[in-house]
Amino acid sequence: MFYIKKNASTESYEICLFGIKMKLHTACPPPAQIKNLLYELADPRTLQNIKLPNILNLDDSLEELISSGKSVARYGDGEFKLIMGENIGFQKSHPELTRRLKEILKCENENVLIGIVDVFGYCPNNYMKKVIMLCRETLYKYINFDKTYVDASLARRFKFNSEEQGNEYYKKIKSLWNNKDIIIVEGAGSRLGIGNDLFDNANSIERILCPIKNAFSKYDTILAECLKQPKEKLFVLALGPTATLLAVDLAEKGYRALDIGHLDTCYETFLRKADKFVPIEGKIVFNSERYNCLLKPCKDEDYNKQIIARFK
């Protein structure tokens, strides 16, 4: 889809290119040049100097995670902002966190898949478009363009062409911990699997509860507690940017760790047939809830029995 509309009152142009809408003001080129833009973009000579990271699509990313038996560490908008030295809603910027996030983007550990959100080329999300415009130049200093990344959104998917497709996708995700003893490392209030069947096929569940915000301030303590656990245990991590580091550091010590924050929220959204995140009774869903520590006690007896360590 391609069109150009001129706003007579503002002398600006609205351009729609491949479904992406852009607004250009009076300093923009005349319409004839704009109309030719589509063809210039299609010319290989235009594209030869454009670099994009190699990122597997969502389905292939999940298949790679399942078949490889590797750990996964993921980057989204929050990690990108922290690399830029910015605070995010539930995690303050810290020089060591920034350094590690830059370092892990180039991680060469063969037992770890690195996931980055696939927004470097086509990006229909206006928020992520703004994020990548601000972060691209810096991120390109640390991304390995010879490396194949997985799509970080593999754990953040809730929209499917059909309910059957969605059920099959989550069935594959659940296979990661089928009959396994798992340890969930999560922020207080995340409560992965509580009230749904996400981990019903796991052999056993234990939990390490971490601060609801600024979890990186307790990083050394959290890592030390994880390293006390048997190596045959599978770690499931939902701890924001701290989980990115934790997945890599645990993999370095011979554990398998899956950084899959947002999975429970997305699964709940899918089960509700909703098209966006919705409040879930007894769980923290939105960053504003984490920031304001809007947490109520959990009445689920099994959940409370599963807690083996708690850090505030």
C-alpha positions in Angstrom: 0.0 0.0 0.0 1.4 3.4 -1.0 -0.1 6.9 -1.0 0.7 10.5 -0.4 -1.7 13.0 1.1 -1.0 16.7 1.5 -2.5 18.7 4.5 -3.3 22.1 3.0 -3.4 23.9 6.4 0.0 22.7 7.6 1.8 22.2 4.2 2.8 18.8 5.5 2.6 15.4 3.8 1.4 12.0 5.0 3.1 9.1 3.3 2.0 5.5 3.7 4.7 3.1 2.6 4.2 -0.7 3.0 1.5 0.1 5.6 3.8 2.4 7.6 2.6 6.0 7.9 5.1 8.9 8.1 4.5 12.7 8.3 6.9 15.1 6.5 6.7 18.8 7.0 7.5 21.8 4.7 11.2 21.0 4.4 10.4 17.7 2.8 11.1 17.0 -0.9 8.4 17.8 -3.5 5.8 15.2 -4.3 7.5 14.0 -7.4 10.6 13.0 -5.4 8.4 11.4 -2.7 6.6 9.3 -5.3 9.9 8.0 -6.6 11.0 7.1 -3.1 9.4 3.6 -3.3 11.4 2.7 -6.3 14.6 4.1 -5.0 14.2 2.0 -1.9 13.8 -1.1 -4.1 17.0 -0.4 -5.9 19.8 -2.7 -4.7 22.2 0.2 -4.9 20.1 2.0 -2.2 20.1 -1.0 0.1 23.7 -2.2 -0.3 24.9 -0.1 2.7 21.9 -0.9 4.9 22.7 -3.4 7.7 20.1 -5.4 9.5 20.7 -8.0 12.2 20.1 -11.7 11.3 17.0 -12.6 13.3 15.0 -15.9 13.0 11.3 -15.5 12.7 9.1 -16.4 15.7 8.3 -20.0 14.7 11.9 -20.8 13.8 13.1 -19.1 17.0 11.0 -21.3 19.1 12.0 -24.4 17.2 15.6 -23.5 17.7 15.1 -23.1 21.4 13.4 -26.4 21.7 15.7 -28.5 19.5 19.0 -27.0 20.6 18.6 -27.5 24.4 20.3 -24.1 24.9 19.6 -21.3 27.3 18.1 -18.0 26.0 18.7 -14.4 27.0 16.5 -11.7 25.5 16.6 -8.0 24.7 13.5 -5.7 24.3 12.9 -2.0 24.6 13.8 -2.0 28.3 17.2 -3.5 27.7 17.8 -1.2 24.7 17.1 1.9 26.9 19.3 0.6 29.6 22.1 0.3 27.1 21.6 4.0 26.4 22.0 4.7 30.1 18.3 5.5 30.6 16.2 4.4 33.6 13.1 2.2 32.9 9.9 2.0 35.0 11.1 -0.8 37.3 14.9 -0.8 36.9 17.3 2.1 37.5 20.2 2.4 35.1 23.5 1.2 36.5 27.0 1.3 34.8 27.6 -2.4 35.4 24.2 -3.4 34.1 24.8 -1.3 31.0 28.2 -2.8 30.5 27.0 -6.4 30.7 24.0 -5.8 28.4 26.4 -4.4 25.8 28.8 -7.4 26.3 26.1 -10.0 26.1 24.8 -8.8 22.7 28.1 -10.2 21.3 28.0 -13.3 23.5 29.8 -16.2 21.9 28.8 -18.9 24.3 27.5 -21.8 22.1 25.1 -22.8 24.8 23.2 -19.5 24.8 20.8 -18.1 22.3 20.5 -14.3 22.3 17.1 -12.9 21.5 16.6 -9.4 20.2 13.2 -7.9 19.2 12.8 -7.9 15.5 12.2 -4.2 14.8 15.3 -3.1 13.0 13.7 -3.2 9.5 9.9 -3.4 9.1 8.3 -2.1 12.3 4.6 -1.6 12.5 4.6 -0.6 16.1 5.0 3.2 16.5 6.4 3.0 20.0 9.1 0.6 19.0 9.8 2.6 15.9 10.6 5.6 18.2 12.8 3.4 20.4 14.8 2.0 17.6 15.3 5.4 16.0 16.9 6.6 19.3 18.9 3.4 20.0 20.0 2.1 16.5 23.3 3.9 16.2 24.4 2.8 19.7 23.1 -0.8 19.3 24.9 -1.2 16.0 28.2 -0.9 17.9 27.5 -4.0 19.8 25.3 -6.2 17.6 27.3 -9.0 15.8 26.1 -8.9 12.2 27.7 -12.3 11.5 25.6 -13.9 14.3 22.1 -15.3 14.0 19.8 -14.1 16.8 16.4 -15.4 17.8 13.4 -13.2 18.0 13.0 -12.0 21.6 9.2 -11.9 21.1 9.1 -15.7 21.1 7.9 -15.5 24.7 5.7 -12.5 24.1 3.3 -13.8 21.6 -0.5 -13.9 22.1 -1.9 -13.0 18.6 -2.4 -15.9 16.2 -4.3 -16.6 13.0 -6.4 -19.1 14.8 -7.0 -20.5 18.3 -5.7 -23.8 17.1 -2.4 -22.2 16.0 -2.1 -20.5 19.4 -2.7 -23.7 21.3 -0.1 -25.5 19.2 2.4 -22.7 19.8 2.0 -22.8 23.6 2.0 -26.6 23.5 5.5 -26.4 22.0 6.6 -23.9 24.7 5.3 -26.1 27.5 7.4 -29.0 26.0 10.5 -27.1 27.3 9.8 -28.2 30.8 7.8 -31.4 30.3 8.5 -33.7 33.2 11.4 -31.5 34.4 12.2 -30.1 37.8 12.1 -26.3 37.4 13.1 -23.3 39.4 11.2 -20.1 38.6 13.2 -16.9 39.4 10.7 -14.1 39.2 9.9 -10.7 40.6 7.5 -10.7 43.4 4.0 -10.5 42.0 4.8 -12.1 38.6 3.5 -15.5 40.0 4.1 -17.4 36.8 1.7 -20.3 36.2 -0.6 -19.4 39.1 -4.2 -19.7 38.0 -3.4 -21.3 34.7 -1.9 -24.6 33.4 1.3 -23.2 32.0 3.5 -25.4 34.2 1.2 -28.3 34.9 3.4 -30.7 32.9 6.5 -29.8 35.0 7.6 -32.6 37.4 8.2 -30.1 40.2 8.2 -26.3 40.8 10.3 -24.2 43.1 10.5 -20.4 43.2 13.1 -17.8 44.1 11.3 -14.5 44.6 13.2 -11.3 43.8 12.5 -7.6 44.3 9.5 -6.2 42.5 11.7 -3.4 41.1 15.4 -2.7 40.8 16.2 -6.4 41.0 19.8 -5.8 39.7 20.6 -4.3 43.1 20.4 -7.9 44.5 22.1 -9.5 41.5 25.0 -11.1 43.3 22.8 -12.5 46.0 20.3 -13.9 43.5 23.0 -15.5 41.4 24.6 -17.1 44.4 21.3 -18.6 45.5 20.8 -20.0 42.0 24.2 -21.6 42.0 23.3 -23.6 45.1 20.8 -25.5 43.1 21.4 -28.9 41.3 22.5 -28.5 37.7 19.8 -30.8 36.5 17.2 -28.2 37.5 15.8 -26.0 34.7 15.7 -22.3 35.4 12.7 -20.3 34.2 13.5 -16.6 34.5 11.1 -13.6 34.6 13.1 -10.8 36.0 13.3 -8.0 33.4 16.9 -7.0 32.3 18.4 -8.8 35.3 17.2 -12.1 33.7 19.2 -11.4 30.6 22.4 -11.4 32.6 21.3 -14.3 34.8 20.5 -16.6 31.9 24.1 -16.1 30.5 25.8 -16.4 33.9 23.9 -19.6 34.7 24.7 -21.1 31.3 28.4 -20.3 31.9 28.1 -22.5 35.0 26.5 -25.4 33.2 22.8 -24.7 33.9 20.0 -24.3 31.4 18.1 -21.0 31.9 15.2 -19.6 29.9 14.7 -15.9 30.0 11.0 -15.9 29.2 9.5 -12.9 31.1 6.0 -11.9 29.9 5.2 -15.5 28.9 2.6 -15.9 31.7 1.0 -12.5 30.9 0.8 -13.4 27.2 -0.6 -16.8 27.9 -3.3 -15.3 30.1 -4.1 -12.7 27.3 -4.4 -15.6 24.8 -6.7 -17.6 27.1 -8.9 -14.5 27.5 -9.0 -14.0 23.7 -7.9 -10.4 24.3 -6.0 -8.2 21.8 -3.9 -6.5 24.5 -2.7 -7.1 28.0 -5.4 -6.9 30.6 -5.3 -6.7 34.5 -5.1 -10.2 36.1 -6.3 -10.6 39.6 -3.5 -11.5 42.0 -0.6 -10.7 39.5 1.5 -7.8 38.5 1.0 -7.2 34.7 1.8 -3.6 34.0 5.1 -1.7 34.7 3.2 1.0 36.5 2.0 -1.7 39.0 5.6 -2.8 39.5 6.8 0.8 39.9 4.1 1.5 42.6 4.5 -1.9 44.2 0.8 -2.7 43.9 1.1 -6.2 45.3 -1.4 -8.2 47.3 -0.6 -11.4 49.2 -1.0 -14.6 47.3 -3.5 -17.0 48.8 -2.5 -20.0 46.7 -1.1 -22.5 49.1 0.9 -24.4 46.5 2.6 -21.2 45.4 3.7 -20.4 49.0 5.1 -23.9 49.5 7.1 -23.6 46.3 9.2 -20.6 47.6 12.7 -21.6 48.5 14.2 -18.2 48.8 13.0 -14.6 48.9 14.9 -11.4 48.4 13.5 -7.9 48.9 
